[in-house]
Amino acid sequence: MKMATQEQFDRALRDLIWNIVEIRAQLEEIDKSWAGLIGISEPQWLMLMAIDELDHGSGVSGIAVANKLGFHPAFITTQTKKLEQLEFLIRATSPDDARFLQISLTSKVRTEIAKLSDKRQAVNSTILNGLDEESLAYLNKRLNAIAKNSRLASQKLSLGLL
């Protein structure tokens, strides 16, 4: 197996970073489209998707949503109030600690999201065209490692350790 030179490695890394930037930009546009179809903003759409992902039946905390999305908890609080006014969310006091709220999706927004399911499936199929389940699992494993290492590098850089 041929060893890559530092220059080849650097080029491959730059290509990876620019591909991720492009993918992120396209996914943001897609999320804006989904959000617009139900009359909310892209960050609100992402919050709904995070709540749907994290809620295992008893609601999810605003902190968990903030951590999942990398948003400030205060932003989550203001936006969940707006989404509650639209009857997209239910905010209930946590049975474990009355100081915290558990957030869950309403049947109204679940219905709205379900109406988009065929289009979302078509978009996902287009995005993943040419990838089988094994390839996708491999890619996700590698991207998870890069995400973890990126968080570590960011922390080290902010602490002046790099």
Backbone torsions as a table, in degrees:
resi	resn	phi	psi	omega
1	MET	NA	133.4	-178.1
2	LYS	-77.1	134.5	178.0
3	MET	-81.9	135.5	177.3
4	ALA	-77.4	141.0	174.8
5	THR	-77.1	165.6	177.6
6	GLN	-59.4	-38.9	179.5
7	GLU	-63.5	-41.6	178.4
8	GLN	-66.0	-41.0	178.6
9	PHE	-63.4	-46.2	178.9
10	ASP	-60.2	-41.2	178.9
11	ARG	-64.2	-43.2	179.1
12	ALA	-63.2	-39.4	178.4
13	LEU	-65.4	-45.2	177.4
14	ARG	-60.5	-42.7	178.2
15	ASP	-60.7	-43.3	178.8
16	LEU	-60.3	-48.2	-178.3
17	ILE	-60.9	-45.1	-179.2
18	TRP	-68.1	-33.8	174.9
19	ASN	-64.3	-41.2	178.2
20	ILE	-65.0	-41.3	177.5
21	VAL	-60.1	-44.8	179.7
22	GLU	-64.2	-45.0	179.5
23	ILE	-61.5	-44.7	179.4
24	ARG	-59.5	-44.9	-179.8
25	ALA	-61.7	-42.5	179.8
26	GLN	-68.2	-39.9	178.3
27	LEU	-65.8	-36.4	175.7
28	GLU	-61.6	-42.7	178.4
29	GLU	-63.3	-40.8	177.9
30	ILE	-63.7	-44.9	179.1
31	ASP	-63.4	-37.6	176.0
32	LYS	-60.9	-39.3	178.6
33	SER	-64.3	-47.0	178.5
34	TRP	-59.9	-46.4	-178.8
35	ALA	-59.8	-45.4	-179.2
36	GLY	-61.4	-33.5	-179.3
37	LEU	-67.0	-23.6	177.2
38	ILE	-113.2	8.5	171.2
39	GLY	80.2	32.4	178.2
40	ILE	-131.3	176.9	178.9
41	SER	-85.7	164.6	177.9
42	GLU	-60.0	-46.8	178.1
43	PRO	-59.8	-36.3	177.7
44	GLN	-66.0	-40.1	175.9
45	TRP	-59.0	-46.8	179.5
46	LEU	-60.7	-37.8	177.5
47	MET	-63.1	-44.4	178.1
48	LEU	-60.3	-42.4	179.9
49	MET	-65.9	-39.2	178.5
50	ALA	-66.6	-42.5	179.1
51	ILE	-62.5	-44.2	178.3
52	ASP	-59.3	-41.5	-179.8
53	GLU	-68.3	-40.7	-172.1
54	LEU	-88.7	-23.8	-174.9
55	ASP	-78.8	119.6	179.2
56	HIS	-108.1	28.1	174.3
57	GLY	116.4	-17.5	-178.2
58	SER	-120.1	15.0	-177.4
59	GLY	89.0	174.3	-178.0
60	VAL	-139.3	149.1	-179.9
61	SER	-77.9	153.3	175.4
62	GLY	-61.2	-33.8	178.4
63	ILE	-63.4	-42.0	179.2
64	ALA	-62.6	-40.4	178.1
65	VAL	-65.7	-44.8	178.8
66	ALA	-59.0	-44.9	-179.8
67	ASN	-64.9	-40.9	-179.3
68	LYS	-62.0	-40.1	-174.5
69	LEU	-96.7	-12.7	-175.7
70	GLY	73.7	26.7	178.5
71	PHE	-98.0	156.9	176.3
72	HIS	-72.0	137.9	-179.5
73	PRO	-55.6	-34.9	179.3
74	ALA	-64.5	-36.1	177.0
75	PHE	-64.9	-41.8	178.0
76	ILE	-60.1	-43.6	-179.4
77	THR	-60.4	-48.8	-178.2
78	THR	-65.5	-39.9	-178.2
79	GLN	-73.0	-34.5	178.0
80	THR	-67.6	-33.0	175.5
81	LYS	-63.3	-42.6	178.4
82	LYS	-64.8	-42.3	179.6
83	LEU	-68.3	-29.8	175.6
84	GLU	-67.8	-39.5	177.9
85	GLN	-62.8	-31.1	176.9
86	LEU	-80.6	-1.1	-177.1
87	GLU	64.1	34.1	176.4
88	PHE	-97.0	-21.6	-178.4
89	LEU	-132.1	154.8	168.8
90	ILE	-117.6	127.3	175.6
91	ARG	-110.8	116.4	-178.2
92	ALA	-124.5	149.4	177.7
93	THR	-63.3	135.0	179.4
94	SER	-65.1	133.1	177.5
95	PRO	-68.0	-20.6	-179.1
96	ASP	-84.5	-31.1	-176.6
97	ASP	-155.6	111.0	-174.8
98	ALA	-63.6	-11.9	178.0
99	ARG	-76.8	-14.4	-174.8
100	PHE	-117.0	153.3	177.5
101	LEU	-107.0	148.9	171.9
102	GLN	-109.3	130.0	-175.2
103	ILE	-109.8	136.8	175.3
104	SER	-143.3	159.0	179.2
105	LEU	-78.1	148.0	175.9
106	THR	-88.2	164.7	176.0
107	SER	-64.5	-30.3	178.4
108	LYS	-58.9	-49.9	-177.5
109	VAL	-74.9	-31.2	175.4
110	ARG	-61.4	-38.0	176.9
111	THR	-65.1	-44.4	178.9
112	GLU	-61.2	-43.5	179.6
113	ILE	-66.3	-40.9	180.0
114	ALA	-61.3	-34.5	178.2
115	LYS	-62.0	-24.0	-179.0
116	LEU	-91.3	-2.9	-169.2
117	SER	-59.9	-41.3	179.9
118	ASP	-64.1	-44.0	178.4
119	LYS	-65.3	-41.1	-179.6
120	ARG	-64.1	-40.3	177.7
121	GLN	-63.0	-41.2	178.6
122	ALA	-64.7	-41.9	177.8
123	VAL	-63.5	-46.3	179.8
124	ASN	-61.0	-41.2	178.3
125	SER	-63.0	-38.8	178.0
126	THR	-66.1	-44.7	-179.7
127	ILE	-61.1	-42.0	-173.7
128	LEU	-96.7	13.4	-179.8
129	ASN	-54.0	128.2	178.8
130	GLY	91.8	-4.2	178.1
131	LEU	-108.7	128.2	173.7
132	ASP	-92.4	177.1	-176.4
133	GLU	-60.3	-39.6	179.8
134	GLU	-65.8	-43.4	178.4
135	SER	-63.4	-41.8	179.6
136	LEU	-65.0	-41.3	177.6
137	ALA	-62.3	-42.6	178.5
138	TYR	-62.2	-47.0	179.3
139	LEU	-61.0	-45.8	179.2
140	ASN	-61.1	-39.8	178.7
141	LYS	-61.6	-44.1	-179.4
142	ARG	-69.1	-42.1	179.1
143	LEU	-65.7	-36.4	175.2
144	ASN	-60.8	-41.5	177.9
145	ALA	-64.4	-42.3	178.8
146	ILE	-65.0	-41.4	178.5
147	ALA	-61.5	-45.7	179.0
148	LYS	-61.3	-46.3	-179.6
149	ASN	-66.6	-33.7	177.5
150	SER	-65.9	-41.5	176.5
151	ARG	-60.5	-44.1	179.3
152	LEU	-62.5	-45.3	179.5
153	ALA	-62.6	-41.0	178.6
154	SER	-62.5	-44.1	178.3
155	GLN	-62.5	-45.8	179.9
156	LYS	-62.2	-40.9	-179.7
157	LEU	-65.2	-43.0	-179.0
158	SER	-68.1	-26.1	178.6
159	LEU	-89.7	0.3	179.9
160	GLY	74.8	21.7	-178.1
161	LEU	-89.5	-5.6	178.1
162	LEU	-119.2	NA	NA
